[in-house]
């Protein structure tokens, strides 16, 4: 998607999205795909909550479903933001002047923040999935397992994007702050994966 393209990722069919990912343009790429995948995992979590609550009234499960929906919406925005900020970064890279190089760093900060923020949302969803697992009927276990696997893969993928972007950032407080957030999420991935 380019800056001039006004259509949302979410206005595409799944076939159109898949074809856009496979096209020769750089976006949507891994970060957007990971965020979209996480939205589908969140939708599965909500489905498990709704069906579980319908079988046995559970206010806690209903509250989790509402929180999962909020996370799902944040991830949907992150998917679009990932495309937008990476397109801006690619545009900035065309300017070889000193001012252009400063702009590249500003854009790379954005390219680091978006997947990192998405990974943080995914980590919240993983915590909700653990809570949901405590009260999920057996017949929904494969749906819950699929959601958890997709969340883990999404977070791992988002962190891979962050890692690449961190390598290109100039040293400074912003980079160190991102590294601290990244390491916290990396530790969680290693301990729960």
Buried (B, 14 or more C-beta within 10 A) or exposed (E): BEEEEEEEBEEBEEEEBEEBBEEEBEBBBBBBBBBBBBBBBBBBBBBBBEBBBEEEEBEEBEEBBEBBBEBBEBBBBBBBBBBBBBBBBBBBBEEEEEEEEEBBBEBBBBBBBBBBBBBBBBBBBBBBBEBBBEBBEEEBEEBBBBBBEBBBBBBBBBBBBBBBBBEEBEEEEBBEEBBEBBEEBBEBBEEBE
